[in-house]
């Protein structure tokens, strides 16, 4: 009998503790717009992550067409590239930098520019070995995807700042 009471007390305490552990809806930032559209030359990864981040962190709808939106995010350029970072003692490449640059601007449906063309970038350094070419290609693809997720969050943070402008 005492064991059952202790078990119930433990269960109730566990429920009360878990109640405060991120089980509540995240507060979203309000901005003075109803719908946002994403246009331009963005990769599918960047568009998908940007839509996810906007819906998660901002109280706004994502429109498919710019004519249905009162806020437009135009991606002017999304260009990943790589550059040799260093050579080994034998003259072979030992590391290279992976860069992803996104240029975007934000304007409303009247054409007023809210965020001027802005360049954001992400850089990763990759060690290279000719013995692991296949795995480095996979690693490079994963890093580009992670970098685009990071860039999408940077754009989302700039959109969130629109809620604080007067």
Wavefront OBJ file of the C-alpha trace (Angstrom):
o trace
v 0.000 0.000 0.000
v 2.811 2.410 0.903
v 4.577 1.539 -2.375
v 1.497 2.607 -4.401
v 1.325 5.953 -2.578
v 5.007 6.601 -3.213
v 4.590 5.657 -6.870
v 1.673 8.080 -7.244
v 3.643 10.868 -5.591
v 6.603 10.236 -7.909
v 4.296 10.246 -10.966
v 2.660 13.516 -9.905
v 6.021 15.158 -9.247
v 7.347 13.954 -12.619
v 4.276 15.365 -14.376
v 4.705 18.720 -12.648
v 8.405 18.856 -13.550
v 7.768 17.949 -17.188
v 5.077 20.586 -17.459
v 7.741 23.294 -17.460
v 10.064 21.583 -19.961
v 9.287 23.187 -23.328
v 5.914 21.533 -23.577
v 4.253 24.895 -24.092
v 3.770 26.639 -27.415
v 6.649 28.907 -28.344
v 5.809 32.609 -28.392
v 5.952 34.038 -31.882
v 7.059 37.546 -32.803
v 4.333 39.718 -34.308
v 5.186 41.857 -37.304
v 2.770 44.255 -39.015
v 2.217 41.986 -42.037
v -0.212 39.153 -42.715
v 1.595 37.032 -45.320
v 5.106 36.696 -46.719
v 6.254 35.282 -50.061
v 9.747 34.069 -50.901
v 10.882 34.704 -54.466
v 14.093 34.718 -56.459
v 17.025 32.403 -56.990
v 17.061 30.371 -53.796
v 17.873 26.695 -53.429
v 15.079 24.344 -52.350
v 16.872 23.778 -49.025
v 17.041 27.502 -48.314
v 13.396 28.081 -49.284
v 12.156 25.136 -47.221
v 14.145 26.097 -44.151
v 13.185 29.751 -44.482
v 9.494 28.828 -44.676
v 9.878 26.553 -41.631
v 11.700 29.215 -39.600
v 9.196 31.930 -40.523
v 6.223 29.765 -39.567
v 7.920 28.726 -36.321
v 9.179 32.073 -35.046
v 6.979 34.751 -36.660
v 3.211 35.142 -36.443
v 2.654 35.311 -40.210
v 1.462 33.092 -43.065
v 3.684 32.011 -45.955
v 2.101 32.718 -49.342
v 2.953 30.774 -52.469
v 2.457 33.720 -54.802
v 3.825 37.246 -54.247
v 0.443 38.716 -55.252
v -1.094 37.039 -52.155
v 1.534 38.483 -49.809
v 2.041 41.917 -48.313
v 5.723 41.213 -47.556
v 8.137 39.787 -50.138
v 11.563 38.309 -49.460
v 13.496 38.257 -52.719
v 16.623 36.114 -52.823
v 18.873 37.801 -55.365
v 21.675 35.252 -55.207
v 22.395 31.947 -53.492
v 25.821 30.765 -54.541
v 27.843 28.140 -52.692
v 31.475 27.804 -53.723
v 34.759 26.486 -52.433
v 38.311 27.763 -52.364
v 41.583 26.085 -51.505
v 42.579 26.984 -47.950
v 45.939 25.209 -47.664
v 48.369 22.805 -49.278
v 50.270 19.986 -47.619
v 54.040 19.459 -47.676
v 53.772 17.448 -50.913
v 51.856 20.204 -52.713
v 48.490 18.444 -52.501
v 45.402 20.191 -51.228
v 44.983 19.568 -47.498
v 42.002 21.825 -46.720
v 39.535 24.067 -48.427
v 36.921 26.593 -47.398
v 33.290 26.033 -48.283
v 31.368 29.316 -48.631
v 27.695 30.033 -49.156
v 26.677 33.597 -49.908
v 23.055 34.734 -50.004
v 21.999 38.187 -51.126
v 18.407 39.136 -50.359
v 16.126 42.114 -49.983
v 12.725 42.601 -48.382
v 9.972 44.890 -49.605
v 6.246 45.324 -49.071
v 3.447 45.036 -51.638
v 3.707 48.767 -52.448
v 7.364 48.270 -53.368
v 8.841 50.076 -50.354
v 12.177 48.528 -49.491
v 12.214 47.452 -45.841
v 15.574 45.699 -45.921
v 18.021 46.861 -48.581
v 19.959 44.240 -50.539
v 21.936 42.459 -47.851
v 24.717 39.928 -48.236
v 24.983 37.224 -45.608
v 27.409 34.356 -45.682
v 28.523 31.218 -43.942
v 31.967 29.598 -44.116
v 33.132 26.098 -43.178
v 36.626 24.664 -43.358
v 36.997 21.103 -44.648
v 40.119 18.977 -44.306
v 40.741 17.119 -47.538
v 42.384 13.788 -48.193
v 42.559 12.130 -51.627
v 41.875 8.796 -49.895
v 38.391 9.844 -48.763
v 37.001 11.588 -51.843
v 33.551 9.966 -51.695
v 33.034 10.735 -48.020
v 34.219 14.324 -48.486
v 31.585 14.845 -51.200
v 28.906 13.674 -48.771
v 30.385 15.828 -46.018
v 30.421 18.829 -48.351
v 26.747 18.329 -49.274
v 25.783 18.077 -45.600
v 27.773 21.188 -44.740
v 26.110 23.181 -47.536
v 22.698 22.086 -46.238
v 23.647 23.121 -42.679
v 25.003 26.442 -43.914
v 21.753 27.152 -45.764
v 19.777 26.386 -42.617
v 21.962 28.863 -40.753
v 21.479 31.492 -43.463
v 17.704 30.956 -43.396
v 17.744 31.670 -39.660
v 19.758 34.850 -40.246
v 17.114 36.048 -42.729
v 14.344 35.109 -40.272
v 16.028 37.121 -37.509
v 16.109 40.168 -39.784
v 12.404 39.684 -40.540
v 11.688 39.411 -36.822
v 13.364 42.802 -36.358
v 10.655 44.342 -38.566
v 8.284 43.908 -35.634
v 10.386 46.300 -33.563
v 10.575 49.115 -36.137
v 8.394 52.149 -35.633
l 1 2 3 4 5 6 7 8 9 10 11 12 13 14 15 16 17 18 19 20 21 22 23 24 25 26 27 28 29 30 31 32 33 34 35 36 37 38 39 40 41 42 43 44 45 46 47 48 49 50 51 52 53 54 55 56 57 58 59 60 61 62 63 64 65 66 67 68 69 70 71 72 73 74 75 76 77 78 79 80 81 82 83 84 85 86 87 88 89 90 91 92 93 94 95 96 97 98 99 100 101 102 103 104 105 106 107 108 109 110 111 112 113 114 115 116 117 118 119 120 121 122 123 124 125 126 127 128 129 130 131 132 133 134 135 136 137 138 139 140 141 142 143 144 145 146 147 148 149 150 151 152 153 154 155 156 157 158 159 160 161 162 163 164 165 166
